[in-house]
Amino acid sequence: MNETHISTIASALGLQPSQVRNTAQLLAEEATVPFIARYRKEATGSLDEVVIADIRDRLETLAAIDKRREAVLKSLGDSGHLTDAIRERLESASSLVEIEDIYLPYRPKRRTRATIAREKGLDPLAQMLMAQEKGLDPLAAAQAFIHPEAGVNDADEALAGARDILAETISEDAEARSRIRRLFQEKAIVESTVIKEKETEGATYRDYFDWKEPVATIASHRMLAIRRGEKEDILSVSIRPDESEAISILESLFVRTDGLSADQLRQAIKDGYKRLLSRSIETEIRLWAKDRADTEAIRVFSENLQHLLMSPPLGAKRVLAIDPGFRTGCKVACLDRQGKPLHHETVFPTGSAKQAEDAGARIRRMVQDFGIEAIAIGNGTAGKETLAFVRSLDLGKEIPAVLVNESGASIYSASEVAREEFPDLDLTVRGSISIGRRLMDPLAELVKIDPKSIGVGQYQHDVDPDRMKQALDDVVIRCVNRVGVDVNRASVQLLTMVSGIGPRLARNMVAYRNENGPFSSREALKKVPRLGEKAFEQAAGFLRIPDSAHPLDASAVHPERYAIVEAMARKVGATLPELMKHPEHRSRIRISEFVSESVGLPTLNDILEELAKPGRDPRDRFEAVEFAAGIDSIGDLLPGMRLNGVVTNVTAFGAFVDIGVHQDGLVHISELADRFIRHPSEVVHVQQPVKVTVLAVDTERRRISLSMKTLAAPTPEGPPAEKQPMEQRREEKYPDRKKAGKPQKPLASKPVPFNNPFAEAFRNTLKSS
């Protein structure tokens, strides 16, 4: 184990070296992040999954740096360029950029102007100019290097070649690159302009047709939007600092006199910067800015995905699931409490009166025949109309009808996973089944879909795919293991995400379950082919068996700690079920008596907490959001309406909210709270129920501007909030302003376009993706 790496990571994350060392050791032993976070708290000092994953990623990065360092050392050794000084610099380099800067002058390269000049024998002249000796006349010195047979016909040609050598030498100098790189990072300006005659074709990017912004502060979504516009040949983009400042830095590094040699050197510096160094560093800065933008986009996506996956489940209910539609009708599927489809058919509730009457009769019959306990309706086309129809059937308050977010359901329906699961069913029926299962358990169903297809990201198709996959996999695995998995009901896809399992073992577990019946205990899991001791150790604590004879098999207590719990029960004179059922027994436990070398207070406290609520679900209680009746389309909206909504996506510039009109509205970051916030995630998250006020509606471009500010909400007095114009409300709330003659900001009497350029660019880009 590399102690330098341990020290580096500990310092960067503000941790004790022992925490990093122990975590690294567990990772080296192939322990998973969820297992380490939950069951090895004594070793890590109770680090959570996010920090442990960060340590893992940093260890991998440092290992990659070491690997590159070794490759460079070998290359320099083979070429004869490796000296003690270079070795020392390479050994002390702490990043790939530093290593590449050191290696650059010696790296094999194509023939350049400097290479050609060296072939003409002009390297000694370049060294003379770099030395800047007093009294040196460059023109006179160049006379000795005139060799027509080598292609140097006069002194001017000799000096030009020497300057080419100097320009390349300066552009490859490690200190020069470091200083110029820092200048780019701190002061470069991102500038984008539209390519001539691409104005119409690139209308999506019109906000960036003439855009300037410091690279140090540019927002992630704007950087990614500009890059996409450049990739599509709509925008021309540059990232450069002030050229004179860059030249000044280089001159301070290399020019030491005011003689004629210095004049030649200044020419070389200017040429080297414009032709070589600025282009090279701009390429690096583009990647650096992209990396920062990717990091932020992935962070936002990961946070949104976690909230979506942890949405409250309805639970094990018999569900009638409806994938709504107008022309093709509604695909209806009846599911049992385990999500197994029992029946499916198509009804037309929004068709003719006769079709609607028939649809009502058939839905009532299915509810009766299959003992339906809840109805799930997709929130896409015809969703709200179908919901109203179902509620008009008066099926009883005990049977809730709920709109379910169906993003990605069509992708699941056509996937290999769905074909394997329901090979004999049409993909439209698979879609309705998925909608019903999402209501029962969003996490169990959404793990079957590529997270990038769920629709809670920001420019997810523009970021590094490998980084995105790793981050999103971490989120899915973290959520699955935090909730736990009923091993007798879980799909292959859900089991795959359990700590220590993976695809092959998951298939083996399902195959064994299908052949031998439900698992009766955690111990029985060891009979699954290829599920060895290591996999059992990593997975057992996250797998639940509710009907097991051993009461702890339904809890998050790991089997390796069963003996401790049994000892606790004996200590207080109770059985295991009694200890778990009665708090008075648990209150008599003195956990300090059970501390040992391998088990400390963190684990013991977790055990007691689990005994109080064995197998508890950390997700919130399910509550359906009721959208406003009679507000079914964007045309029904008026400024000033106060509506219920659900957050569907959170971005860097605001939050999108579903208010039941088949078009999400945008709450810009400036309208999210009465106080200043740096990021929307400070106040909202995906799937959060919210109340919003309509600010403006653009029916032509289907844009809805919303607010969550208190001042935007209607006052209690006056006309009903849904129909009260905002201007009238302001006059009533602030009568003195009008009397005092203070200027009133007029509100349009007709729908007003929402012209936030960042939001517009984002939404248009989403459409194009």
N, C-alpha and C positions, 0 to 999 in steps of 0.2 A: 504494500500500500504506500502510495507516494505521499509522504508527510507534507511536502510543499503544497500539494494540491489541497490537502485537508486544511492547512493553515490559510491558504488563499480563499477557499470557500467560506470558512468560518468567519474570516474578516469581512468578506463581502456581504454575508447574510446576518452578521451580528450574533453569531452562535458560538457556543463553546466548541473547541476542537474535538472534544470527546463525543459530542452529539453528532458531528459530521463523520467522525471516524467510525462510530458504531453503526450509523446509517449506511455508510459506504460498505462496511463489512457485511451487513445484512443483505444489501443489494447484490454484492458479489456472491453471496450464497443463494442467489435466485429467489429471495423473498420478494413478494410483490409490495407495491406502495400501500394498498389498503391494509394488508396484513401487518406491515410494520407500524402503520399509524394506529391501528386498533389494538394489536396484541403484543407490541414490543415497546410500550411507552417508557418503561424503565431504562431501556437502552438508549432511546433517542431524546429523553427529557420531554416526552409528550409532544413531539412535533406532529403537525397535522399533514394531511395528504399533499397539500399544495407545496409546503416547504420541502417535504421529502422528494417530491417530483422535481423541484428546483435543484436540489442537491444532485439527484440522478442526472439531470440535463447538464449541469455544470461539470460533473465528472466526465461525461461523454465529450464535452467541448474541450476540456483540458487534455483528455486522451488523444483527441484529434490533433491538437497543437503539438503534443509530444511526437506523434507519428510523423507529422510534417517536418518537425525539427530534425528527426533522425534521417529522413529522406534528403533534406537539404545538406546536412553534414556529410552524408555519403556521396552526394553529387559533387560537392566541393572537394572532398577528398579524392575522388576519382579523377577530377579535372586538374588537380594540383594547386587549387586556389585556397585551400583551407590553411589558415594560419592560427596561431594561438589566440591572437586578438579577435579574429572572426569567430572562432569557436566560443570564446568567452562571451561575445555579444549575442550569439545564438542561444547559448545556455541561459542567459539572463532574460531573453525575450519572453514576454508574457502573453503575446497574442499572435495570431496568424499574420496580421498586418505588419508587425515588427519583423517577423521572420522573412516575409516576402520582400520588405524594403532592404534588408541586409543581403538577401540573395540576388536581388534584381541586377546589379552590375555584372554578375558572373553567370547569370542564367543564359543558356543557349538561346540565340535570337536570330531572326531573319536579318539579311543584309540591310543596314540602315545607311543614312548619309554619313554618320560617324564611322561606321565600319569601312566604308569606301575610302574615307579620308585616312584612316589608319593604314589601309592597304597601300596608299600613296606615300606612306612614310611621314605623315604630318603630326604624329602623336608627340614627338619631342617639341615641336613648335607650340602645340597646345599646352604642354606642361610649362614652357617658358612664359606663356601669357598668364597662366594661372598663378605662377610664382610672383608676378608683378614686381620684378626687380626694378629698382630705381634707375632711371637713365636708359632703360631698354627702349629702342626704337623698333616697334613691331614690323614696320615696313622693311627696315634694313635687315632685321633678323629673318624675315621671310625669304630674302633673296637666296639663302642657302638651301631652300627647299624647292626651288624651281627645277622641275624635271619633266620636260615635255613628253619624254617616252613613258612616264608614269601618269600623264594626264594633268600635270601642274604646269601651266604655261607661263604664269607670271606671279608676282608677289600677292596680288589681290586674290587669286585663286587659292594660293597657299593659306592666306589668312582666313578665307571663307571656310576652307576645309578644317582648319584648326578650331574655328568657332563652332562648327558642327560637332566636333569632338567635345568641346567644352559644354555645349548645350545639352548633349546627352549625358555627360558626366554630372552636370548640375541636376538634371531632371531625375537621375538615379541615386542621388545622394540621400541617405537615410534621414539625416537631420532636416534637409530641405523639404523632403516629402512630408515629414512629420509636422513641420511648421505650417506648410501650405495646406495640409489636410485640416489642421486645427482652424486655420482661417476660413476654409470652406464651411466647416461645421458651424462656426460661430457667426459668419457674416455673409455667406453666399445667399443669393436671391433666386428663388424659383420663378422663372418667367416663361409664360406660355402665350403663344399667339396662334391664331387660326391660319392654316395653310391656304394660300390663295385659291379661290374658287371652290373651297370646301365648306363655305358658310351654311349652305342649305343642307347638304348631306350630314354635316356635323352639328345640327341644331341642338342635339342633346347636350353638347358641351359649350353652348354659347356663353355661359358664365365665365368660361376660361379662355375666351377668344383674345382677351387682353388682360392678363392676370399677372400680378407680381406679389410675392410673399416670401419672407425669410425662411430658408430651409430649416432653421433651428426651431421654428415655432409652427410650421405648417401642420394643420390637422391631418390625421390619418386618412379620413375619407376624401379630402381634397387632393392629397398626394396620389392616392390610388386612382382617383377619377382622372387626374391630369395624365398619369402614366397610361391609363387605358386609352385616352384620347390620342396620345402620341402613337401608341401601338396600332391604332386604327387609322393612322395617317390623316388625322383631323387637325392635330395640334403640333406645333413646333415648340420644343421645350429646351431650355438651357438652365443650368444651375451654376452660377459663377459669382464670385465676390468682385469687388472693385479691383481692376487690373493693376492700377498704380500701387495699391497697398501690397499686392502680392509681389510685384517687382521690387518694391522697397525692402520687403523681408528678405528676398533672395540677395539683393545687393548688400544688405547688412551682414549676411553670412559669408559672402565670397569676395567682395571688393574691399581692399585694405589700403589702397593708395589713390591718388588723383592723376596718375601718369597716363601715358598713351596706352600702356597695357590694360589699364583699368577701363579705358574706353572700349577696347576690343571685348573685354570681359562683359561689360554692360550690354553690348550688342548680343553677345552669346546668351546672356541671362534672359533678355527680352524674347529672343527667338526660342530658347529652350522652354520658357514658360508658355508662350502662345502655341507653339507647335507640338510640344510633348507633355510637359508637366501638367498644365491646366486640363488637358484632355484626359490624361491618366487619372488625375485626382477627381475630376468630375464624374468619371465612370465609377470610381469608388464611392463617392458621395451619393450618387444615384442609388447604389446598392445599400448604402448605409441608411438613407432616407426611406427606401423601400422596406428595409428590415424593421425600422422603427414603426412604419405604418402597418406592416404585417403584425407586429407585436400587439399594437393597439387593437387592430381589427380582430385578431384571434382572441384577445382578452374579452372584448365585447361579445363576440360570438359565444365564447365558452361560458360567460356569465349568463347570457340569455338561454343557452341550451340547458344549463344546470337548473334554472328556474322552471323551464318547460318540463324537463324530465321529472322534477320533484313536484309537479302539479298534484293537487289532492285527488286521490282516487275515489270513485264511488264505492268500490269494493265488490265482493262476489254477489252479484245480483243477476236474475234472469232478465236479459235486455232484448228489447226489440230495436234493431238498428236500421236506420233509414239513410240511404244515400240519395238525396233529393234531386229532382230534375223536372223540367217543364215538358219538353217535347217527348223525351224518351221515358218519362215516368219516374217513379221512385222505386229503387231497388231495396227491398225489405228483407232482413235476415233476423231470425229468432235464435238467440244464444242462450245456453244454459249458464249456470253460475261459474263454470270453469272457462267460459268463452267458446265452447264447442258449438258450431252451427247445427241447429236442429231442423230448420225449415227456411225456405226463401221463396219469394215471389215478387211480382212487380205490380204496383198500384198507381193510379193517376188522380191524385187528390186535387190537382190544379187544372184538370181538364174540364170537360162538360159537366153539367149538373148530374147527369146520369153516372158518369165516371166517378165523380166525387162521392156520390151516394154509395156506389159499389165499393170504392176505396175505404170509406168509413166502416162499412159492414165487415169487410175483410180484416181491417186492422182490429176491430172489436173482437172478431173471432180468434185472431192470433193471440191477442192479449189474454183471452179466456183459455184457449187451448193449451198455451205454453206457460201459463202462470206468470206472465210478464210483470216485473217489479219496477222497471224504469225504461224510458224510451230515449234513445240517442239519435240525434238528427244532425247530419253534416251541415256546416255553416256556409257552404258554397251556394251556387245558383239554386234558387227556389227554397233555400233553407228556412228562411224566416216565414215564408208563406206556408211551407209544410208544417212548421211548428205551430202556427196559428190554427191550421186545419186540425192537427192532432189534439190541440187543447180544446177545440170546439166540440170534440167527441165526448167530452165530459167522462173521462175514464176513471176519475177519482183522484183526490189530492194525494193519495198514497202512492200513485204512479207518476213520478215527475217526468216531464219531457224537457230535454236539455239540448241546446245547441252545442255541438262539439267541433273544435277546430280540426279541419280535415286536411291541412297542409301536408303534402307528401303522401296522402293516402293513395292517389292514383299511381305514384311511383312504386309504392309497395305492391299494389295490385298486379303490376306487370313484371315484378321482380322474380328472380329465381327462387327466392325464399318463399314467396306466395305460391308459386307454381308447385314447389315441393310440398307445401302445407295443404293446398287445396287443388290438386291436379285436375279434378273433374268439374271445377266450378269456373264460371265465366269471371273475367277480371272485374266486372262491375259488381258482382256479388262479393268478391273478395274485398272490394272497397267498403261495402256496407259492414261487413264483418269487422274490418279494421276500425271503423268508426265506433262500433259498439264496444269493442275491446278497449279503445282509447278512453272511453268513459269509465269503464271498470277499473283499468290500471294503465294510465298513460305511459309510465316507465316501461312496463313489460311489452307494450306494443311499439313504442317509438324506437326501441333498440334495434328493431328490424329494418329501419330506414337509415340510409346514409344521412348523417346529421346535416350535411350541406344542402340537402333537399327539403329540410323542414321549414326553412324560410325565416330564421331568426338571426341571420348574420348581416354583415355589412361588407360588401365587396368580397364575399368569401371566395369567388372564382378568380380573384386577382392576387391572392396571397400565396405564399409558398405552400404547395400541397402537402409536402412531407411534414412541415411544422404544424400545419392545420390538422392533419390526421392525428398526429401524436397528441396535440392539445385536446382535441375533441374526444379521442379514445380515452384519455385520462378522465375527462368529465363524465363520460358514460360509465366507465368502470367505477369511479368514485360514487356516483349516484346509486348504481346497482348494489354495490357492497354496503353502502350506508343504509339502504332500505332492507336488504336481505332478500333471499329468494326461497320460495316454497319449492323444494326440489321435486315434488310430485306433480306440480302444475306447470313448471317453467318450460318454455320453448328452448330449442337448441340455441337460438340467438341470445336469449337471456342468460342461459347457463354459461355461454361462451365468455360473458363479461365478468363472471365470478372469479375472484382471486384464485390463481393456480389452475384454472380449468382449461380454457382454450377450446378451439373448434373440435378437435378430434375427441377429447375427453367428453365434451358436451354431447356429441353424437352417441358416444358409447353409453353415456348415462341414460339418455332417452331410449336407446335401443334396449338396454337392460330393463328399464322401467316398463316398456311396452311388452317385453317378453315374460317378465317375472312378477309384474304387478307393482304397486306403489312401494317405495322404500319404507320399511318399518322403523328404522333408526338410523342415526348418523353412522353407527358402526357398520351397518349394512352397505354403506357406500363403498367400503373397501373391496366388495365383491365385483365392482365394475372393472372390466378389463382395462389394464394400463393405468389405473388410478392407484398410484403407489403412496408410500408414507409421506413423501414431500408434498405431493399434490393434496393429500388429505389434510395435512397440517395447514396449508395455505388456504384451503377452501372451506373446511368444516364449519368454522365459526360463522360464515356468511350464508350457509345453507340451513333452511328451516324445515322441520318435519313436525307439523302441528299435532298429528295423531300418534306420535311416538309414545311408547310406554314410559320412556325416560322423560320427565318434564323439562329438563334443560335442553333437549333436542329441538324445542320450539323457540329457544332463546338465542341471544347473541353471545352467551357464555361459551368459550371454546372448550371442546372436550378435554384438552390438556389441563383445564382448571376445575373439572368436575369434582375431583377429590377434595379440593379446597371448600367448595360449596357443601359437600357432604359432611366435611368436618365442622363447618359452621352450624349445620343443622343438628349434629350430635351435641355440639357445645351448648346449644340452647334447649336441648331436649325435644326436638321436633323432627318430623319427617320432611323430606324435600318439598312435597306439595304444600305442607303446612307452612314451611318457611317462606314459600313464594306467595302464599295466599294471605298470611296474616302479618301486618306491619309490626305488631307488638313483639313477634319473635325476632324480626330483623333489627328492631331497635335495641335488643339486648346484645347484639354482636359487637365485640370490641375488635375492630379490624387490625389494630396494632399487633394483636396476638398471632395473626396469620402472615405477618411480613417475614419474608425469607430472602435468601441471596438472589433468587430468580424472580420473586414476586414482590412488588412494592405497593405502596399506597395507590398509585394511579390505577393499576389493574384491579386492586381490591375495591376501590370506589366504583369503578365501572361495573364490577360484578354486582355490588349492592344495588346500584341504580337499575341494572337489568332485572334483578330479582323483583324489584318493585313493579316493573311493567315488562314482563317477559315477551320478547318478540314484538315490541311496540313498533309502530310505523312512524318514522320521524316526519312524515309529510303532514300538512295541515288537513283539517277536516274539510270535506267537500261541501261547497256551496255554489249553487247555480246563479249566474248573473241574469237578471231580467232586463231585457232591452225594452225601450219605450214602445208601447203599443201605438200603431198607426204611423210610425216613422219607419218606413220600409225601404226607401230608396233615397238617393242623394237629393232628388227633387223635393223631398218632403222636409228638408232641413231649412231652418231659418236662423240667422244670427241671433244669439241670445238664448237659444234653447239649452236647457240643462239636462244632460242625458247620462245614463249609465253606460259604462264601456269596460272593455278588457284590453290590457296592454298586449299587443301581439309582437312587437319588436322594439328593441331599444338600440339607438345608434348614438354616435358621438354628438349629434346635433339635436336630438330630441327623441320622442317616443311615438310610435304609431299605435293607434287605438281603434279597436273594432267597436262601433256603436250600433251595429245591426243593420247597416244599409248597403252591405256588399262592397264597401269601399272604405278602407281604413283612413282615419283622419290623422293629421300630424299635430302633436303638441310640441312646438319648438322649445328648445331648452330654456329660452327666455320666458316661456309661459308655463313652465312646470311647477314653479313654486314662488311664493312671495318673497323669498330670499335669493341671494346669489348662490348658484351651484356651479361646480366645475364640470360635472358630468351627470347626465340624466340618471345613471345608475344609483346616484345618491338618494333619489326619491322614488324611483319606479323600477319595476322588474317585470319580465315577461309573465303573463297569466295573472297579473295583479288586477283586481276589480278597481275601477276608478270612476269618479264623477267628473265630467267635462262640460265646458260651455262652448257652444259653437261660436267662433269669431267671424268666419267668412267661408263662403262656399263658391266654388267655381265649377258649375255643372258641365261646362264645355270641356274643360281639361280634367274633370273628375278629381278636383282637389278640395280637401276639407281642412280648414285651419281651426284647431281647438285650443282651449286653455284649461289649465287646472288651478289657476290663481284664484284666490279668495275674492279679489275685487272683480273678477270676471263673472262670478256667480250671481244669479238673480237675487234681488232682495225679497224678503218674505211678503211684503205688501205688493199690491198692484195686480196686474193681470197674471194668469198662469205663466210659469217660467218658460214652458215650451213655446209660447206664442208671443212673448214680450220682447220687443225690439230693445237692443242694448242701449241705444241713445236715450230712450225714455227712462230706462232703469237708472242711467247715470244722472239724468236730470232730477229724478226723485231722490236719489241717494245723496247728491251734492247740490242742493238747491241754491246754496249761497254762492257757488261758483258762477252760476248764470246771472244772478242778481248783481254780483260784483263786476260783471263785464269781463270775466276771465275768458280767454279764448277756448272754445270747445272744439275738440277734434271731431269733424263730421264723420258719420258712419254712412256708408253707401246704402241706398235704399234697394239696391239690387245686388245679386251675388258678386262678390269682389274676388278677383284672382288672388291666390296666395303666392307671393313672389319671393319667398326666401330662396336665394340662389343655391345655397348648399343643399337644402332639402330637395329642391327641384332636380339638381344634378344627380343626387343619390337615387331618387325615385326613377328617373329616366334610365339611369344605368342599370337599376334592378330589372327594368322592363327589357332592356337590351340583352341582359344576361339570361 
